[in-house]
Amino acid sequence: MRIVIAGGHGRIALRLERLLAARGYEVAGIIRDPAQGDDLRRAGAEPVLCDLESASVEHVAGILQGADVAVFAAGAGPGSGAERKETVDRGAATLFADSAERARVRRFLMVSSMGADPRHGGDEVFDVYLRAKGEADEYVRTRLGLEWTVLRPGSLTDEAGTGEVRLEADTGRGSVPRDDVAAVLAELVETPATAGLTLELVAGSTPVSVAVKNMAGT
């Protein structure tokens, strides 16, 4: 199985690449900065240079050709302004979805955010971010060629993962270690029966594999 991850040098993406490579999958991570390539190689992933803010659908579809799963884990990141929330968190996400559909990659995982909502009000940067993520999620759901799953983690932490989570359509507010987000994504890659679901994720008491299996086909 070949898996292509947008935002390949992100803190969730690097964790996910290590997990997927350890399971024997062929993993590629899309990055903008060639200096990040060695970090991906150490994680077991092939670095692919591409700027999703300026690339064409045709170019990204070429990168995705032959992939079985596409994962959007890119983000403008903390400290970025409202403009990049639009160009990355919305624009790059919708481009990646269009490209996956063009390349006939059926399985598509979207790493979103709890509270993402295209109708979210406010003018602060975080308000723009939640709107942009919500618009991207809504767009992905309209792509009839994709077997999509949207994952909306709560507040992210760098604490060591516990391997236990709460994964539901509506969990309520909470935090979750990035380790556990990556672990859930790895299980979602292998669980196509979660297609068509938007899931919230926070720390909890259910083992990751069980939590994902419980949501499959609901």
SVG drawing of the C-alpha trace seen along z (x, -y; Angstrom):
<svg xmlns="http://www.w3.org/2000/svg" viewBox="-24 -41 43 46">
<polyline fill="none" stroke="black" stroke-width="0.4" points="0.0,0.0 1.3,-3.5 0.3,-6.4 1.0,-10.0 0.9,-12.6 0.5,-16.3 2.4,-18.4 4.9,-15.6 7.2,-17.4 4.4,-18.3 4.5,-17.0 1.6,-14.6 2.8,-13.6 6.3,-12.6 4.8,-10.4 2.4,-8.9 5.1,-8.2 7.1,-6.3 4.1,-4.2 3.1,-3.4 6.7,-2.6 7.0,-0.2 3.9,1.6 5.6,2.1 3.8,-0.5 5.3,-2.7 5.0,-6.2 5.7,-9.5 5.5,-13.0 5.0,-16.2 7.3,-19.0 8.2,-22.5 11.7,-22.7 14.3,-20.3 16.2,-20.6 13.4,-18.6 14.1,-15.6 16.4,-13.8 13.9,-14.0 11.4,-12.2 13.9,-9.6 14.7,-8.9 11.0,-8.4 10.9,-5.9 9.2,-8.1 10.1,-9.3 10.3,-13.2 8.5,-14.7 9.0,-18.4 5.9,-20.4 4.4,-23.7 0.7,-23.0 0.0,-26.8 1.1,-27.3 0.9,-23.8 -1.7,-22.8 -4.2,-20.0 -2.5,-18.2 1.0,-18.3 -0.3,-17.1 -2.4,-14.4 0.8,-13.2 2.4,-12.9 -0.6,-10.9 -0.7,-8.6 -0.7,-5.0 -1.3,-5.9 -3.9,-4.0 -4.4,-6.6 -4.0,-10.4 -3.7,-12.1 -4.0,-15.8 -2.0,-16.8 -0.7,-20.2 -1.4,-23.4 -0.3,-27.0 0.9,-26.6 0.9,-28.8 2.1,-32.3 0.8,-32.4 -1.7,-35.1 -5.2,-34.9 -4.1,-34.9 -2.2,-31.6 -5.1,-30.0 -7.0,-30.6 -4.2,-29.5 -3.1,-26.4 -5.8,-25.2 -8.5,-25.8 -6.8,-26.2 -4.2,-23.5 -6.7,-21.1 -9.2,-21.5 -6.5,-21.3 -5.3,-18.1 -8.8,-16.6 -9.3,-17.6 -5.9,-16.0 -6.7,-12.8 -10.0,-12.5 -8.2,-13.2 -5.6,-10.5 -8.4,-8.1 -7.1,-7.7 -10.2,-6.4 -9.2,-6.7 -8.8,-10.2 -8.1,-11.2 -8.5,-14.9 -6.8,-16.1 -9.1,-18.9 -9.7,-20.6 -12.4,-20.4 -14.7,-23.4 -14.1,-23.7 -17.2,-25.2 -17.6,-27.1 -20.2,-29.3 -17.9,-30.2 -18.1,-33.9 -15.4,-36.3 -12.4,-38.1 -9.5,-36.9 -6.9,-34.7 -8.2,-31.6 -11.7,-32.4 -10.4,-32.5 -8.6,-29.2 -11.8,-27.4 -13.8,-28.7 -11.1,-27.7 -10.9,-24.2 -14.6,-23.9 -14.8,-25.0 -12.2,-22.4 -14.0,-19.6 -17.3,-20.5 -15.5,-20.6 -14.0,-17.1 -17.4,-15.7 -18.7,-16.7 -16.0,-14.8 -17.9,-11.8 -14.8,-10.0 -13.3,-9.9 -13.9,-7.6 -13.2,-10.3 -12.9,-10.4 -12.5,-13.7 -10.6,-13.6 -11.1,-16.5 -8.6,-16.3 -9.0,-18.5 -6.1,-20.6 -2.9,-19.0 -0.1,-18.2 3.4,-16.7 2.9,-14.5 3.6,-10.8 0.7,-9.0 -1.2,-6.6 -2.7,-4.5 -6.1,-5.2 -8.6,-7.7 -12.1,-8.8 -13.2,-8.8 -16.8,-9.7 -18.9,-12.0 -19.2,-14.4 -16.7,-14.1 -16.9,-17.5 -13.8,-19.6 -10.5,-18.1 -6.9,-17.6 -5.0,-14.7 -1.3,-13.9 -0.1,-14.0 1.2,-10.5 -2.3,-9.3 -3.6,-11.3 -1.0,-9.6 -2.0,-6.2 -5.6,-6.8 -4.8,-8.0 -2.7,-4.8 -5.7,-2.7 -8.0,-4.8 -5.7,-4.1 -6.5,-0.4 -10.2,-0.8 -12.0,-2.0 -15.3,-1.2 -15.0,-4.6 -15.5,-6.3 -18.1,-9.0 -17.6,-9.9 -16.5,-13.1 -15.0,-12.1 -13.8,-14.1 -10.8,-12.8 -9.7,-13.5 -7.8,-11.6 -9.8,-8.7 -9.8,-5.2 -10.5,-3.1 -7.5,-1.5 -7.0,-3.1 -7.7,0.0 -10.9,0.7 -12.0,-3.0 -11.6,-3.0 -13.2,0.4 -16.2,-0.8 -16.7,-3.7 -16.4,-1.6 -19.6,-1.5 -21.6,-3.6"/>
</svg>
